[in-house]
Amino acid sequence: MKTNPLDPACPVWRADDGTPLACHEKIKVMNENFRELRQSALDSLEDALLMGGSDAQWRRELHVMIDALASDFVA
């Protein structure tokens, strides 16, 4: 993951054709969403571990959930 110059904790956001997004406001929103999602995932993982859950299972299930996401939004 190449880091985003506006936020090194985030990837460089790209369009489907591979070109980097240039609009700073769009990048700002996507970075904020990414940081919030990362924090929520970390909180959930820590809760699972504190309750005796399996790290490996939690990660597998998160991947399954992400892979199953679908949007009805059409650009």
Backbone as CSV, one residue per row, in Angstrom:
resi,resn,N_x,N_y,N_z,CA_x,CA_y,CA_z,C_x,C_y,C_z
1,MET,0.852,-1.173,0.000,0.000,0.000,0.000,0.894,1.232,0.000
2,LYS,0.828,2.012,-1.042,1.549,3.278,-1.087,0.802,4.270,-0.212
3,THR,1.543,5.018,0.590,0.874,5.915,1.528,0.415,7.193,0.851
4,ASN,-0.610,7.729,1.423,-1.233,8.949,0.953,-0.476,10.140,1.541
5,PRO,-0.015,11.076,0.728,0.733,12.212,1.271,-0.088,13.085,2.223
6,LEU,-1.406,13.047,2.099,-2.254,13.827,2.999,-2.466,13.124,4.331
7,ASP,-2.281,11.798,4.343,-2.441,11.013,5.562,-1.678,9.703,5.384
8,PRO,-0.464,9.607,5.930,0.359,8.415,5.727,-0.263,7.112,6.222
9,ALA,-1.302,7.176,7.063,-1.960,5.962,7.547,-2.982,5.428,6.542
10,CYS,-3.157,6.139,5.444,-4.161,5.763,4.451,-3.496,5.468,3.102
11,PRO,-4.177,4.668,2.271,-3.632,4.394,0.934,-3.818,5.605,0.023
12,VAL,-3.167,5.565,-1.122,-3.446,6.537,-2.186,-4.741,6.065,-2.837
13,TRP,-5.758,6.909,-2.801,-7.062,6.532,-3.343,-7.045,6.680,-4.852
14,ARG,-7.552,5.652,-5.545,-7.503,5.620,-7.000,-8.877,5.342,-7.601
15,ALA,-9.042,5.797,-8.840,-10.228,5.478,-9.630,-10.073,4.064,-10.182
16,ASP,-11.134,3.522,-10.779,-11.082,2.175,-11.349,-9.990,2.021,-12.403
17,ASP,-9.665,3.112,-13.097,-8.630,3.025,-14.138,-7.215,3.142,-13.573
18,GLY,-7.095,3.266,-12.247,-5.788,3.311,-11.601,-5.230,4.700,-11.363
19,THR,-5.871,5.710,-11.897,-5.372,7.066,-11.689,-5.708,7.527,-10.278
20,PRO,-4.779,8.234,-9.637,-5.050,8.723,-8.275,-6.150,9.782,-8.284
21,LEU,-6.980,9.741,-7.253,-7.973,10.806,-7.105,-7.246,12.106,-6.810
22,ALA,-7.746,13.196,-7.346,-7.072,14.477,-7.194,-7.836,15.455,-6.303
23,CYS,-9.128,15.244,-6.114,-9.935,16.176,-5.336,-9.617,16.026,-3.848
24,HIS,-9.073,17.076,-3.250,-8.665,17.022,-1.847,-9.836,16.755,-0.909
25,GLU,-11.012,17.274,-1.236,-12.173,17.045,-0.371,-12.600,15.576,-0.413
26,LYS,-12.582,14.961,-1.589,-12.926,13.534,-1.696,-11.909,12.694,-0.931
27,ILE,-10.637,13.017,-1.098,-9.577,12.281,-0.407,-9.721,12.447,1.101
28,LYS,-10.049,13.648,1.526,-10.224,13.915,2.956,-11.349,13.045,3.531
29,VAL,-12.476,12.957,2.834,-13.609,12.141,3.291,-13.230,10.671,3.296
30,MET,-12.577,10.202,2.242,-12.194,8.795,2.174,-11.183,8.454,3.266
31,ASN,-10.235,9.354,3.537,-9.272,9.130,4.622,-9.977,9.047,5.969
32,GLU,-10.913,9.958,6.199,-11.648,9.960,7.466,-12.435,8.659,7.633
33,ASN,-13.128,8.227,6.577,-13.880,6.974,6.636,-12.954,5.793,6.903
34,PHE,-11.794,5.774,6.247,-10.837,4.688,6.410,-10.302,4.629,7.838
35,ARG,-9.957,5.795,8.391,-9.465,5.845,9.778,-10.540,5.376,10.759
36,GLU,-11.787,5.809,10.544,-12.883,5.385,11.423,-13.122,3.885,11.326
37,LEU,-13.078,3.347,10.118,-13.273,1.912,9.937,-12.142,1.130,10.590
38,ARG,-10.907,1.600,10.421,-9.761,0.938,11.049,-9.916,0.927,12.566
39,GLN,-10.317,2.050,13.158,-10.468,2.123,14.611,-11.591,1.216,15.094
40,SER,-12.697,1.188,14.339,-13.814,0.315,14.708,-13.407,-1.157,14.635
41,ALA,-12.663,-1.516,13.592,-12.185,-2.891,13.462,-11.245,-3.246,14.609
42,LEU,-10.350,-2.321,14.960,-9.426,-2.575,16.066,-10.178,-2.738,17.380
43,ASP,-11.148,-1.874,17.627,-11.953,-1.993,18.846,-12.658,-3.343,18.901
44,SER,-13.216,-3.768,17.778,-13.922,-5.042,17.725,-12.974,-6.218,17.947
45,LEU,-11.793,-6.170,17.348,-10.793,-7.222,17.545,-10.384,-7.296,19.011
46,GLU,-10.116,-6.155,19.606,-9.714,-6.145,21.014,-10.822,-6.690,21.910
47,ASP,-12.080,-6.340,21.621,-13.201,-6.898,22.384,-13.230,-8.415,22.254
48,ALA,-13.069,-8.911,21.022,-13.092,-10.359,20.803,-11.990,-11.048,21.602
49,LEU,-10.801,-10.472,21.579,-9.684,-11.078,22.300,-9.890,-11.021,23.809
50,LEU,-10.420,-9.906,24.307,-10.675,-9.781,25.746,-11.711,-10.794,26.222
51,MET,-12.624,-11.182,25.321,-13.660,-12.141,25.695,-13.250,-13.576,25.396
52,GLY,-11.984,-13.771,25.001,-11.487,-15.123,24.773,-11.678,-15.644,23.368
53,GLY,-12.084,-14.761,22.453,-12.289,-15.184,21.073,-10.975,-15.414,20.340
54,SER,-11.070,-16.030,19.202,-9.922,-16.363,18.381,-9.571,-15.210,17.450
55,ASP,-8.317,-14.778,17.507,-7.818,-13.742,16.596,-7.991,-14.192,15.146
56,ALA,-7.584,-15.426,14.852,-7.647,-15.937,13.479,-9.086,-15.980,12.965
57,GLN,-10.019,-16.440,13.805,-11.413,-16.501,13.363,-11.962,-15.102,13.138
58,TRP,-11.658,-14.185,14.040,-12.153,-12.815,13.898,-11.686,-12.237,12.564
59,ARG,-10.414,-12.446,12.239,-9.877,-11.921,10.985,-10.533,-12.582,9.768
60,ARG,-10.746,-13.896,9.834,-11.424,-14.593,8.723,-12.823,-14.037,8.512
61,GLU,-13.551,-13.874,9.619,-14.926,-13.384,9.510,-14.984,-11.951,8.995
62,LEU,-14.021,-11.130,9.383,-13.973,-9.762,8.867,-13.741,-9.782,7.355
63,HIS,-12.843,-10.641,6.899,-12.600,-10.762,5.457,-13.864,-11.218,4.729
64,VAL,-14.562,-12.195,5.300,-15.806,-12.674,4.697,-16.811,-11.530,4.602
65,MET,-16.948,-10.760,5.678,-17.900,-9.662,5.687,-17.529,-8.609,4.635
66,ILE,-16.264,-8.230,4.584,-15.825,-7.219,3.604,-16.042,-7.721,2.184
67,ASP,-15.670,-8.976,1.933,-15.830,-9.533,0.586,-17.289,-9.618,0.176
68,ALA,-18.210,-9.713,1.126,-19.633,-9.830,0.822,-20.318,-8.474,0.675
69,LEU,-19.631,-7.381,0.996,-20.258,-6.072,0.874,-20.622,-5.792,-0.580
70,ALA,-21.809,-5.249,-0.773,-22.258,-4.870,-2.105,-23.035,-3.566,-1.991
71,SER,-22.872,-2.722,-2.967,-23.561,-1.435,-2.958,-24.556,-1.387,-4.109
72,ASP,-25.680,-0.771,-3.856,-26.673,-0.540,-4.907,-26.392,0.773,-5.642
73,PHE,-25.393,1.517,-5.151,-25.050,2.805,-5.719,-24.468,2.623,-7.117
74,VAL,-24.988,3.389,-8.060,-24.470,3.369,-9.431,-23.999,4.769,-9.765
75,ALA,-22.726,4.896,-10.106,-22.166,6.219,-10.443,-22.497,6.594,-11.860
